[in-house]
Amino acid sequence: LADTLTQVSTIDALLDGVYDGVMTFDRLKTYGDFGIGTLAGLDGEMIAFDGKFWQIKADGVAYPVTGKMVTPFAAVTFFDVDETYVLPAGMDYDGLKAYLDARIEMLNAFHAIKIEGAFSYMKTRSVSAQQKPYPPLAEVTKFQPEFEMHNVTGTVVGFRCPDYVAGVNVPGWHLHFLTEDKTAGGHILAFTIVQATAQVDVTGEFRMILPDSSSDFYAADLSEDRS
């Protein structure tokens, strides 16, 4: 499974409110040691690197993920470094995306990214665990808790997906953050870099695992354009 992005379910199913867990993290780890996603019931943001998985709940605190916990949506790979970039001081999130997009030669491939460094500012969000009947994600994020961190060090993990995967995954960049002391993080909304290094893994294969037949996935209306 080297150079393969393995994904559980689809982003449009998550947007539609399909939040039941469909794969254990013990099984997910067989497909990758690095990635992002969420937990059953949309209980926070998931981030993984170096073979370890964390859950950032709605309180902004990071908790270790156990193997028996389950995910409704996740994307993972076995990370290896193809390109390394020293990022300019003062760069923000939009600047990072433009900087890397200008240097990536195969924009129609998948790219995993890991950034380690110091940030003068980091803004993240998480989401609260939901109960059935599940609301769509757009309703949940209206009340999302947001967290602002200053002068923080840590690790950014995520993917750049090609435009043609709209509905399956998030086109463009989707990044999560975990502090160096493994206590806080979340889905990234904004940041400013003090000093950081980005490592990129070009990933030319994609594998998607759909939920089993008992899942609400198969009753969801996934024909709507949710871009």
C-alpha positions in Angstrom: 0.0 0.0 0.0 3.0 2.3 -0.4 2.1 5.5 -2.3 -1.6 4.7 -1.9 -4.2 7.0 -0.3 -6.8 4.8 1.3 -10.1 6.5 2.1 -13.1 5.3 4.2 -16.5 6.5 2.8 -16.9 9.8 0.9 -16.8 13.5 1.9 -20.3 14.0 0.5 -21.7 11.3 2.7 -20.1 13.1 5.7 -21.6 16.4 4.5 -25.0 14.6 4.3 -24.8 13.5 8.0 -23.6 9.9 7.6 -21.7 9.8 10.9 -21.9 6.2 12.1 -18.5 4.6 12.5 -17.8 2.0 9.9 -14.2 1.0 10.4 -12.1 0.4 13.6 -8.8 2.2 13.9 -7.1 -1.1 14.3 -8.1 -1.9 10.8 -7.5 1.7 9.5 -3.9 1.5 10.7 -3.3 -1.4 8.3 -3.9 1.0 5.4 -1.7 3.9 6.7 0.2 5.5 9.5 -0.6 9.1 8.5 -3.8 11.0 7.8 -6.9 12.9 8.8 -10.6 12.2 9.4 -13.2 12.1 12.2 -14.7 9.8 14.8 -18.0 8.1 15.1 -20.9 10.5 15.6 -18.6 13.3 14.2 -16.9 13.4 17.6 -14.0 15.7 16.9 -11.2 15.9 14.4 -8.7 13.0 13.8 -5.0 13.5 13.0 -2.4 10.7 12.6 1.4 10.7 11.9 4.3 8.4 12.8 1.8 5.6 13.4 -0.1 7.4 16.2 -3.7 8.7 16.1 -5.2 11.5 18.1 -8.8 12.9 18.5 -9.3 16.6 19.0 -12.7 16.9 20.7 -15.0 20.0 20.9 -13.1 21.1 24.0 -10.0 21.6 21.9 -8.1 18.9 23.8 -6.2 16.1 22.0 -6.9 12.5 23.2 -5.2 9.3 22.1 -7.3 7.2 19.7 -7.7 3.5 20.7 -7.8 0.7 18.2 -11.4 -0.2 19.0 -12.7 3.3 18.3 -14.4 3.7 14.9 -14.4 6.3 12.1 -17.1 7.3 9.6 -14.6 9.0 7.3 -10.9 9.0 7.1 -8.0 9.2 4.6 -4.6 7.6 5.4 -1.4 6.6 3.7 2.0 5.3 4.6 4.0 8.6 4.5 7.3 8.8 2.8 9.1 11.9 1.7 9.4 12.8 -1.9 10.0 16.6 -1.7 11.1 18.9 1.1 10.6 22.7 1.3 11.8 25.2 3.9 8.8 27.6 4.2 9.3 31.4 4.3 8.7 33.2 7.7 5.4 35.1 7.8 3.7 32.7 5.3 -0.1 32.3 6.0 -2.4 29.5 4.9 -3.3 31.0 1.6 0.4 31.7 1.0 1.2 28.1 1.7 -1.3 26.8 -0.8 -0.1 29.1 -3.5 3.6 28.3 -2.7 3.1 24.6 -2.9 0.7 24.6 -5.9 3.4 26.5 -7.9 6.0 23.8 -7.1 3.9 20.6 -7.5 4.4 19.2 -10.9 1.6 16.6 -10.9 -1.4 18.5 -9.7 -3.7 15.6 -10.8 -2.0 13.2 -8.3 -2.8 13.1 -4.6 -0.3 14.7 -2.2 0.2 14.0 1.5 1.8 16.9 3.4 3.5 17.1 6.8 4.7 20.4 8.2 6.7 20.7 11.4 7.6 24.0 12.8 6.7 27.1 14.9 3.7 29.3 14.3 3.0 32.8 15.7 -0.7 32.1 15.1 -2.8 29.0 14.6 -6.6 29.0 14.3 -8.4 25.6 14.4 -11.8 24.2 14.9 -13.4 21.0 16.0 -17.0 19.7 16.0 -19.2 18.3 18.7 -20.4 14.7 18.9 -23.8 14.4 17.3 -26.8 12.2 18.1 -29.3 10.7 15.7 -31.1 11.9 13.7 -27.8 13.4 12.5 -27.9 17.0 11.1 -25.9 17.7 8.0 -22.4 18.9 8.5 -23.2 22.5 7.4 -25.6 22.8 10.3 -23.1 21.4 12.8 -20.3 23.8 11.7 -22.6 26.8 12.3 -21.9 26.1 16.0 -18.3 24.8 15.7 -15.9 25.7 18.5 -12.9 27.6 17.3 -9.5 27.8 19.0 -6.8 30.5 18.6 -3.2 29.6 19.6 -0.2 32.0 19.7 3.5 31.2 19.6 2.9 27.4 19.3 4.9 24.6 17.8 3.5 21.5 16.3 2.7 19.3 13.3 0.4 19.9 10.3 -1.0 16.8 8.6 -3.2 16.6 5.5 -3.7 16.1 1.8 -4.0 18.0 -1.4 -6.6 16.2 -3.6 -7.1 16.9 -7.3 -10.1 18.8 -8.5 -11.7 15.8 -10.1 -12.4 14.1 -6.7 -15.1 16.6 -5.8 -17.8 14.7 -3.9 -15.4 11.9 -3.0 -12.8 13.9 -1.0 -12.1 17.6 -0.6 -10.5 19.2 -3.7 -7.5 21.2 -2.8 -5.9 21.4 0.6 -7.4 19.9 3.8 -5.1 20.2 6.9 -5.3 19.3 10.6 -2.9 20.4 13.4 -1.5 18.9 16.6 0.7 20.8 19.1 4.2 19.5 19.8 3.1 18.5 23.4 0.1 16.5 21.9 -2.5 18.4 23.9 -4.4 20.5 21.4 -5.1 21.0 17.7 -8.0 20.7 15.2 -9.0 21.4 11.6 -6.9 24.3 10.4 -8.6 27.6 9.5 -5.6 29.9 9.5 -2.0 30.2 10.6 1.1 32.3 10.3 4.5 30.6 10.1 7.6 31.6 12.1 9.7 28.8 10.8 8.7 25.5 9.3 9.6 22.7 6.9 7.1 21.0 4.7 7.6 17.4 3.5 5.4 16.2 0.6 4.6 12.6 -0.5 3.4 12.3 -4.0 0.7 9.6 -4.1 -0.3 8.0 -7.4 -2.8 5.4 -6.2 -6.2 5.9 -4.6 -8.4 3.3 -2.8 -11.8 3.9 -1.4 -13.6 1.5 1.0 -17.3 2.0 1.2 -19.3 1.1 4.4 -21.0 -2.3 4.6 -24.5 -2.8 3.4 -26.1 -1.9 6.8 -24.8 1.6 6.7 -27.0 4.7 6.3 -24.5 5.5 3.4 -26.7 3.6 1.0 -29.9 5.6 1.9 -28.1 9.0 1.6 -28.9 11.3 -1.4 -25.4 11.9 -2.8 -26.6 13.4 -6.1 -26.6 17.0 -4.8 -23.7 19.3 -5.6 -22.2 20.2 -2.2 -19.1 22.0 -3.4 
